[in-house]
Amino acid sequence: MQQLLREISIQSLPLDIPDELELDISELDLGDSLLVGDFDVPEKIDIITPLDEVVVTIVAPTELIEEEEEEEEEEFMEPEVIGEEGEEEAEGEAEETEEEEE
């Protein structure tokens, strides 16, 4: 979903100004859009914004979003613990040295 318009201009008496205007996007399919003229407003309100201006459109996700998510996942990978490998090698060498001395 891409919201292209966040505000519209209206003309009304101060007491008639709505707190919000809603559009139902649940029935929209890929490529569908809703226009300013699709708002259901009371008769006391005049919409000043052009009625053919697009408010919201449904678009397919882009690959760029997927790439960003992969980069974020790579950033949170567990760090390699170096000390454990070094300790194991040192213990192995110590055991070899003990066997040679016997």
N, CA, C and O atoms as a GROMACS GRO file, in nm:
protein
  408
    1MET      N    1   0.084  -0.117   0.000
    1MET     CA    2   0.000   0.000   0.000
    1MET      C    3   0.089   0.124   0.000
    1MET      O    4   0.189   0.130   0.072
    2GLN      N    5   0.051   0.218  -0.080
    2GLN     CA    6   0.124   0.344  -0.086
    2GLN      C    7   0.026   0.458  -0.064
    2GLN      O    8  -0.066   0.478  -0.144
    3GLN      N    9   0.045   0.532   0.044
    3GLN     CA   10  -0.043   0.644   0.075
    3GLN      C   11   0.018   0.770   0.015
    3GLN      O   12   0.125   0.814   0.058
    4LEU      N   13  -0.049   0.825  -0.084
    4LEU     CA   14   0.005   0.940  -0.156
    4LEU      C   15  -0.042   1.073  -0.100
    4LEU      O   16   0.023   1.175  -0.121
    5LEU      N   17  -0.153   1.072  -0.029
    5LEU     CA   18  -0.210   1.197   0.023
    5LEU      C   19  -0.248   1.176   0.168
    5LEU      O   20  -0.319   1.080   0.201
    6ARG      N   21  -0.202   1.265   0.255
    6ARG     CA   22  -0.230   1.251   0.398
    6ARG      C   23  -0.328   1.356   0.449
    6ARG      O   24  -0.384   1.340   0.558
    7GLU      N   25  -0.350   1.460   0.375
    7GLU     CA   26  -0.441   1.566   0.415
    7GLU      C   27  -0.524   1.610   0.295
    7GLU      O   28  -0.476   1.608   0.182
    8ILE      N   29  -0.648   1.649   0.321
    8ILE     CA   30  -0.730   1.710   0.217
    8ILE      C   31  -0.786   1.841   0.273
    8ILE      O   32  -0.802   1.856   0.394
    9SER      N   33  -0.814   1.932   0.184
    9SER     CA   34  -0.871   2.061   0.224
    9SER      C   35  -1.022   2.053   0.212
    9SER      O   36  -1.077   2.005   0.113
   10ILE      N   37  -1.089   2.103   0.316
   10ILE     CA   38  -1.235   2.106   0.315
   10ILE      C   39  -1.282   2.245   0.355
   10ILE      O   40  -1.205   2.327   0.407
   11GLN      N   41  -1.411   2.270   0.330
   11GLN     CA   42  -1.472   2.396   0.372
   11GLN      C   43  -1.600   2.360   0.446
   11GLN      O   44  -1.686   2.289   0.393
   12SER      N   45  -1.613   2.412   0.570
   12SER     CA   46  -1.732   2.386   0.650
   12SER      C   47  -1.737   2.483   0.766
   12SER      O   48  -1.642   2.558   0.791
   13LEU      N   49  -1.846   2.481   0.836
   13LEU     CA   50  -1.856   2.558   0.960
   13LEU      C   51  -1.767   2.491   1.065
   13LEU      O   52  -1.747   2.370   1.060
   14PRO      N   53  -1.714   2.568   1.159
   14PRO     CA   54  -1.622   2.511   1.258
   14PRO      C   55  -1.679   2.391   1.334
   14PRO      O   56  -1.606   2.296   1.361
   15LEU      N   57  -1.805   2.393   1.367
   15LEU     CA   58  -1.863   2.281   1.441
   15LEU      C   59  -1.885   2.157   1.355
   15LEU      O   60  -1.905   2.047   1.408
   16ASP      N   61  -1.880   2.173   1.222
   16ASP     CA   62  -1.902   2.060   1.131
   16ASP      C   63  -1.772   1.993   1.087
   16ASP      O   64  -1.776   1.895   1.012
   17ILE      N   65  -1.658   2.044   1.131
   17ILE     CA   66  -1.529   1.986   1.090
   17ILE      C   67  -1.516   1.847   1.152
   17ILE      O   68  -1.523   1.834   1.275
   18PRO      N   69  -1.497   1.744   1.070
   18PRO     CA   70  -1.483   1.608   1.125
   18PRO      C   71  -1.345   1.588   1.188
   18PRO      O   72  -1.247   1.650   1.146
   19ASP      N   73  -1.338   1.502   1.289
   19ASP     CA   74  -1.210   1.469   1.351
   19ASP      C   75  -1.122   1.390   1.254
   19ASP      O   76  -1.000   1.408   1.250
   20GLU      N   77  -1.186   1.305   1.175
   20GLU     CA   78  -1.114   1.224   1.078
   20GLU      C   79  -1.207   1.180   0.968
   20GLU      O   80  -1.329   1.178   0.983
   21LEU      N   81  -1.148   1.143   0.856
   21LEU     CA   82  -1.220   1.084   0.744
   21LEU      C   83  -1.156   0.949   0.717
   21LEU      O   84  -1.034   0.937   0.719
   22GLU      N   85  -1.236   0.848   0.691
   22GLU     CA   86  -1.184   0.713   0.670
   22GLU      C   87  -1.219   0.662   0.532
   22GLU      O   88  -1.324   0.693   0.476
   23LEU      N   89  -1.128   0.581   0.478
   23LEU     CA   90  -1.152   0.508   0.353
   23LEU      C   91  -1.128   0.360   0.381
   23LEU      O   92  -1.031   0.325   0.448
   24ASP      N   93  -1.215   0.275   0.331
   24ASP     CA   94  -1.200   0.131   0.350
   24ASP      C   95  -1.118   0.074   0.234
   24ASP      O   96  -1.161   0.079   0.119
   25ILE      N   97  -1.000   0.021   0.265
   25ILE     CA   98  -0.913  -0.034   0.160
   25ILE      C   99  -0.917  -0.187   0.158
   25ILE      O  100  -0.844  -0.248   0.080
   26SER      N  101  -1.000  -0.248   0.240
   26SER     CA  102  -1.003  -0.394   0.252
   26SER      C  103  -1.043  -0.464   0.123
   26SER      O  104  -1.004  -0.580   0.102
   27GLU      N  105  -1.118  -0.401   0.037
   27GLU     CA  106  -1.165  -0.464  -0.087
   27GLU      C  107  -1.074  -0.434  -0.207
   27GLU      O  108  -1.102  -0.479  -0.318
   28LEU      N  109  -0.967  -0.360  -0.186
   28LEU     CA  110  -0.879  -0.322  -0.297
   28LEU      C  111  -0.787  -0.436  -0.336
   28LEU      O  112  -0.740  -0.512  -0.250
   29ASP      N  113  -0.761  -0.449  -0.466
   29ASP     CA  114  -0.667  -0.547  -0.518
   29ASP      C  115  -0.543  -0.474  -0.569
   29ASP      O  116  -0.540  -0.351  -0.574
   30LEU      N  117  -0.443  -0.550  -0.607
   30LEU     CA  118  -0.319  -0.494  -0.659
   30LEU      C  119  -0.348  -0.402  -0.778
   30LEU      O  120  -0.413  -0.443  -0.874
   31GLY      N  121  -0.301  -0.280  -0.770
   31GLY     CA  122  -0.321  -0.183  -0.877
   31GLY      C  123  -0.441  -0.091  -0.857
   31GLY      O  124  -0.455   0.008  -0.929
   32ASP      N  125  -0.527  -0.123  -0.760
   32ASP     CA  126  -0.645  -0.039  -0.734
   32ASP      C  127  -0.605   0.086  -0.657
   32ASP      O  128  -0.505   0.087  -0.585
   33SER      N  129  -0.684   0.191  -0.673
   33SER     CA  130  -0.659   0.318  -0.605
   33SER      C  131  -0.790   0.376  -0.553
   33SER      O  132  -0.898   0.343  -0.602
   34LEU      N  133  -0.780   0.461  -0.453
   34LEU     CA  134  -0.895   0.537  -0.405
   34LEU      C  135  -0.863   0.684  -0.422
   34LEU      O  136  -0.750   0.728  -0.401
   35LEU      N  137  -0.964   0.761  -0.462
   35LEU     CA  138  -0.948   0.903  -0.489
   35LEU      C  139  -1.013   0.986  -0.380
   35LEU      O  140  -1.089   0.934  -0.299
   36VAL      N  141  -0.984   1.114  -0.379
   36VAL     CA  142  -1.045   1.206  -0.283
   36VAL      C  143  -1.197   1.200  -0.296
   36VAL      O  144  -1.268   1.208  -0.196
   37GLY      N  145  -1.247   1.185  -0.416
   37GLY     CA  146  -1.391   1.177  -0.439
   37GLY      C  147  -1.456   1.054  -0.378
   37GLY      O  148  -1.579   1.048  -0.369
   38ASP      N  149  -1.376   0.955  -0.336
   38ASP     CA  150  -1.429   0.834  -0.274
   38ASP      C  151  -1.464   0.853  -0.126
   38ASP      O  152  -1.526   0.765  -0.067
   39PHE      N  153  -1.424   0.966  -0.066
   39PHE     CA  154  -1.460   0.994   0.072
   39PHE      C  155  -1.611   1.017   0.081
   39PHE      O  156  -1.669   1.088  -0.002
   40ASP      N  157  -1.672   0.959   0.181
   40ASP     CA  158  -1.815   0.980   0.206
   40ASP      C  159  -1.825   1.088   0.314
   40ASP      O  160  -1.808   1.061   0.432
   41VAL      N  161  -1.853   1.211   0.270
   41VAL     CA  162  -1.858   1.324   0.365
   41VAL      C  163  -2.002   1.377   0.374
   41VAL      O  164  -2.078   1.369   0.277
   42PRO      N  165  -2.037   1.432   0.490
   42PRO     CA  166  -2.171   1.490   0.505
   42PRO      C  167  -2.192   1.606   0.407
   42PRO      O  168  -2.096   1.665   0.358
   43GLU      N  169  -2.318   1.638   0.380
   43GLU     CA  170  -2.350   1.745   0.285
   43GLU      C  171  -2.302   1.882   0.332
   43GLU      O  172  -2.282   1.972   0.251
   44LYS      N  173  -2.284   1.898   0.462
   44LYS     CA  174  -2.241   2.026   0.517
   44LYS      C  175  -2.093   2.055   0.488
   44LYS      O  176  -2.045   2.165   0.515
   45ILE      N  177  -2.020   1.957   0.435
   45ILE     CA  178  -1.876   1.971   0.410
   45ILE      C  179  -1.851   1.974   0.260
   45ILE      O  180  -1.900   1.888   0.187
   46ASP      N  181  -1.775   2.073   0.215
   46ASP     CA  182  -1.731   2.081   0.075
   46ASP      C  183  -1.583   2.045   0.069
   46ASP      O  184  -1.502   2.100   0.145
   47ILE      N  185  -1.548   1.954  -0.020
   47ILE     CA  186  -1.408   1.916  -0.038
   47ILE      C  187  -1.345   2.012  -0.138
   47ILE      O  188  -1.394   2.028  -0.250
   48ILE      N  189  -1.236   2.076  -0.097
   48ILE     CA  190  -1.165   2.172  -0.182
   48ILE      C  191  -1.059   2.100  -0.268
   48ILE      O  192  -1.038   2.138  -0.384
   49THR      N  193  -0.993   1.999  -0.213
   49THR     CA  194  -0.892   1.923  -0.286
   49THR      C  195  -0.958   1.862  -0.410
   49THR      O  196  -1.072   1.815  -0.402
   50PRO      N  197  -0.888   1.862  -0.525
   50PRO     CA  198  -0.946   1.801  -0.646
   50PRO      C  199  -0.992   1.657  -0.621
   50PRO      O  200  -0.919   1.576  -0.564
   51LEU      N  201  -1.114   1.626  -0.664
   51LEU     CA  202  -1.174   1.496  -0.637
   51LEU      C  203  -1.104   1.381  -0.710
   51LEU      O  204  -1.120   1.265  -0.671
   52ASP      N  205  -1.028   1.412  -0.814
   52ASP     CA  206  -0.960   1.306  -0.890
   52ASP      C  207  -0.818   1.280  -0.839
   52ASP      O  208  -0.743   1.203  -0.902
   53GLU      N  209  -0.778   1.342  -0.728
   53GLU     CA  210  -0.645   1.321  -0.673
   53GLU      C  211  -0.641   1.187  -0.598
   53GLU      O  212  -0.732   1.156  -0.520
   54VAL      N  213  -0.536   1.108  -0.622
   54VAL     CA  214  -0.522   0.975  -0.562
   54VAL      C  215  -0.481   0.987  -0.416
   54VAL      O  216  -0.386   1.059  -0.382
   55VAL      N  217  -0.554   0.916  -0.329
   55VAL     CA  218  -0.523   0.915  -0.186
   55VAL      C  219  -0.434   0.796  -0.153
   55VAL      O  220  -0.332   0.810  -0.085
   56VAL      N  221  -0.473   0.677  -0.201
   56VAL     CA  222  -0.399   0.555  -0.171
   56VAL      C  223  -0.406   0.462  -0.292
   56VAL      O  224  -0.505   0.459  -0.365
   57THR      N  225  -0.298   0.386  -0.312
   57THR     CA  226  -0.295   0.288  -0.419
   57THR      C  227  -0.228   0.161  -0.366
   57THR      O  228  -0.141   0.168  -0.280
   58ILE      N  229  -0.270   0.048  -0.418
   58ILE     CA  230  -0.213  -0.080  -0.376
   58ILE      C  231  -0.109  -0.121  -0.479
   58ILE      O  232  -0.140  -0.139  -0.597
   59VAL      N  233   0.016  -0.134  -0.434
   59VAL     CA  234   0.127  -0.168  -0.523
   59VAL      C  235   0.196  -0.293  -0.472
   59VAL      O  236   0.188  -0.326  -0.354
   60ALA      N  237   0.264  -0.361  -0.563
   60ALA     CA  238   0.342  -0.480  -0.526
   60ALA      C  239   0.466  -0.437  -0.450
   60ALA      O  240   0.524  -0.333  -0.480
   61PRO      N  241   0.508  -0.515  -0.352
   61PRO     CA  242   0.632  -0.482  -0.280
   61PRO      C  243   0.751  -0.486  -0.375
   61PRO      O  244   0.753  -0.563  -0.472
   62THR      N  245   0.848  -0.405  -0.347
   62THR     CA  246   0.968  -0.402  -0.431
   62THR      C  247   1.074  -0.493  -0.371
   62THR      O  248   1.068  -0.526  -0.253
   63GLU      N  249   1.172  -0.532  -0.453
   63GLU     CA  250   1.280  -0.618  -0.407
   63GLU      C  251   1.372  -0.545  -0.312
   63GLU      O  252   1.440  -0.608  -0.231
   64LEU      N  253   1.376  -0.415  -0.319
   64LEU     CA  254   1.462  -0.335  -0.233
   64LEU      C  255   1.430  -0.361  -0.086
   64LEU      O  256   1.521  -0.367  -0.004
   65ILE      N  257   1.305  -0.377  -0.053
   65ILE     CA  258   1.264  -0.404   0.085
   65ILE      C  259   1.322  -0.538   0.130
   65ILE      O  260   1.372  -0.550   0.242
   66GLU      N  261   1.317  -0.639   0.044
   66GLU     CA  262   1.370  -0.771   0.079
   66GLU      C  263   1.520  -0.764   0.102
   66GLU      O  264   1.570  -0.827   0.196
   67GLU      N  265   1.592  -0.690   0.020
   67GLU     CA  266   1.737  -0.677   0.036
   67GLU      C  267   1.770  -0.611   0.168
   67GLU      O  268   1.864  -0.653   0.235
   68GLU      N  269   1.695  -0.510   0.208
   68GLU     CA  270   1.720  -0.442   0.334
   68GLU      C  271   1.697  -0.538   0.450
   68GLU      O  272   1.773  -0.534   0.548
   69GLU      N  273   1.596  -0.623   0.443
   69GLU     CA  274   1.568  -0.718   0.549
   69GLU      C  275   1.682  -0.818   0.561
   69GLU      O  276   1.721  -0.854   0.672
   70GLU      N  277   1.738  -0.864   0.448
   70GLU     CA  278   1.849  -0.958   0.451
   70GLU      C  279   1.970  -0.894   0.517
   70GLU      O  280   2.040  -0.959   0.596
   71GLU      N  281   1.997  -0.768   0.486
   71GLU     CA  282   2.110  -0.698   0.544
   71GLU      C  283   2.093  -0.687   0.695
   71GLU      O  284   2.189  -0.704   0.770
   72GLU      N  285   1.970  -0.659   0.741
   72GLU     CA  286   1.944  -0.649   0.884
   72GLU      C  287   1.967  -0.783   0.952
   72GLU      O  288   2.021  -0.787   1.063
   73GLU      N  289   1.927  -0.894   0.888
   73GLU     CA  290   1.947  -1.025   0.946
   73GLU      C  291   2.096  -1.056   0.961
   73GLU      O  292   2.137  -1.113   1.061
   74GLU      N  293   2.177  -1.018   0.862
   74GLU     CA  294   2.320  -1.042   0.868
   74GLU      C  295   2.384  -0.965   0.982
   74GLU      O  296   2.480  -1.014   1.042
   75GLU      N  297   2.333  -0.847   1.012
   75GLU     CA  298   2.390  -0.766   1.119
   75GLU      C  299   2.370  -0.831   1.255
   75GLU      O  300   2.451  -0.808   1.345
   76PHE      N  301   2.267  -0.913   1.273
   76PHE     CA  302   2.236  -0.971   1.402
   76PHE      C  303   2.286  -1.115   1.416
   76PHE      O  304   2.240  -1.187   1.504
   77MET      N  305   2.379  -1.158   1.332
   77MET     CA  306   2.434  -1.292   1.342
   77MET      C  307   2.521  -1.301   1.468
   77MET      O  308   2.580  -1.202   1.510
   78GLU      N  309   2.528  -1.419   1.526
   78GLU     CA  310   2.609  -1.441   1.645
   78GLU      C  311   2.757  -1.424   1.610
   78GLU      O  312   2.802  -1.473   1.506
   79PRO      N  313   2.834  -1.356   1.695
   79PRO     CA  314   2.977  -1.342   1.669
   79PRO      C  315   3.049  -1.474   1.695
   79PRO      O  316   3.004  -1.554   1.777
   80GLU      N  317   3.158  -1.496   1.626
   80GLU     CA  318   3.237  -1.616   1.643
   80GLU      C  319   3.318  -1.604   1.771
   80GLU      O  320   3.381  -1.500   1.796
   81VAL      N  321   3.318  -1.708   1.853
   81VAL     CA  322   3.393  -1.707   1.977
   81VAL      C  323   3.530  -1.765   1.949
   81VAL      O  324   3.543  -1.884   1.920
   82ILE      N  325   3.630  -1.682   1.958
   82ILE     CA  326   3.766  -1.722   1.922
   82ILE      C  327   3.835  -1.794   2.038
   82ILE      O  328   3.911  -1.888   2.015
   83GLY      N  329   3.810  -1.752   2.159
   83GLY     CA  330   3.879  -1.805   2.276
   83GLY      C  331   3.859  -1.955   2.294
   83GLY      O  332   3.952  -2.023   2.336
   84GLU      N  333   3.742  -2.009   2.263
   84GLU     CA  334   3.716  -2.151   2.284
   84GLU      C  335   3.803  -2.237   2.194
   84GLU      O  336   3.857  -2.337   2.241
   85GLU      N  337   3.818  -2.202   2.069
   85GLU     CA  338   3.901  -2.280   1.977
   85GLU      C  339   4.046  -2.276   2.022
   85GLU      O  340   4.114  -2.379   2.019
   86GLY      N  341   4.095  -2.162   2.062
   86GLY     CA  342   4.233  -2.149   2.106
   86GLY      C  343   4.261  -2.231   2.230
   86GLY      O  344   4.369  -2.288   2.242
   87GLU      N  345   4.167  -2.239   2.323
   87GLU     CA  346   4.183  -2.318   2.444
   87GLU      C  347   4.190  -2.466   2.413
   87GLU      O  348   4.269  -2.539   2.472
   88GLU      N  349   4.105  -2.512   2.318
   88GLU     CA  350   4.104  -2.652   2.281
   88GLU      C  351   4.238  -2.692   2.219
   88GLU      O  352   4.292  -2.798   2.250
   89GLU      N  353   4.292  -2.608   2.133
   89GLU     CA  354   4.421  -2.636   2.070
   89GLU      C  355   4.531  -2.639   2.174
   89GLU      O  356   4.619  -2.725   2.169
   90ALA      N  357   4.529  -2.547   2.269
   90ALA     CA  358   4.631  -2.542   2.374
   90ALA      C  359   4.624  -2.666   2.461
   90ALA      O  360   4.728  -2.719   2.499
   91GLU      N  361   4.505  -2.715   2.494
   91GLU     CA  362   4.489  -2.835   2.574
   91GLU      C  363   4.543  -2.956   2.498
   91GLU      O  364   4.609  -3.042   2.557
   92GLY      N  365   4.516  -2.962   2.367
   92GLY     CA  366   4.564  -3.072   2.284
   92GLY      C  367   4.716  -3.074   2.280
   92GLY      O  368   4.775  -3.182   2.288
   93GLU      N  369   4.779  -2.960   2.269
   93GLU     CA  370   4.925  -2.951   2.266
   93GLU      C  371   4.983  -2.990   2.402
   93GLU      O  372   5.088  -3.055   2.407
   94ALA      N  373   4.916  -2.952   2.510
   94ALA     CA  374   4.965  -2.987   2.644
   94ALA      C  375   4.960  -3.137   2.664
   94ALA      O  376   5.052  -3.193   2.724
   95GLU      N  377   4.858  -3.205   2.616
   95GLU     CA  378   4.845  -3.350   2.629
   95GLU      C  379   4.956  -3.419   2.549
   95GLU      O  380   5.014  -3.517   2.596
   96GLU      N  381   4.986  -3.368   2.429
   96GLU     CA  382   5.092  -3.427   2.346
   96GLU      C  383   5.227  -3.414   2.416
   96GLU      O  384   5.308  -3.506   2.412
   97THR      N  385   5.251  -3.300   2.479
   97THR     CA  386   5.377  -3.276   2.549
   97THR      C  387   5.391  -3.373   2.666
   97THR      O  388   5.501  -3.424   2.690
   98GLU      N  389   5.284  -3.400   2.741
   98GLU     CA  390   5.286  -3.492   2.853
   98GLU      C  391   5.318  -3.634   2.808
   98GLU      O  392   5.393  -3.705   2.873
   99GLU      N  393   5.258  -3.674   2.692
   99GLU     CA  394   5.282  -3.809   2.641
   99GLU      C  395   5.426  -3.826   2.598
   99GLU      O  396   5.484  -3.933   2.618
  100GLU      N  397   5.486  -3.724   2.540
  100GLU     CA  398   5.625  -3.731   2.494
  100GLU      C  399   5.720  -3.745   2.612
  100GLU      O  400   5.822  -3.813   2.603
  101GLU      N  401   5.686  -3.679   2.724
  101GLU     CA  402   5.773  -3.682   2.842
  101GLU      C  403   5.772  -3.819   2.907
  101GLU      O  404   5.869  -3.855   2.973
  102GLU      N  405   5.668  -3.895   2.893
  102GLU     CA  406   5.660  -4.028   2.955
  102GLU      C  407   5.743  -4.123   2.882
  102GLU      O  408   5.750  -4.240   2.918
   0.00000   0.00000   0.00000
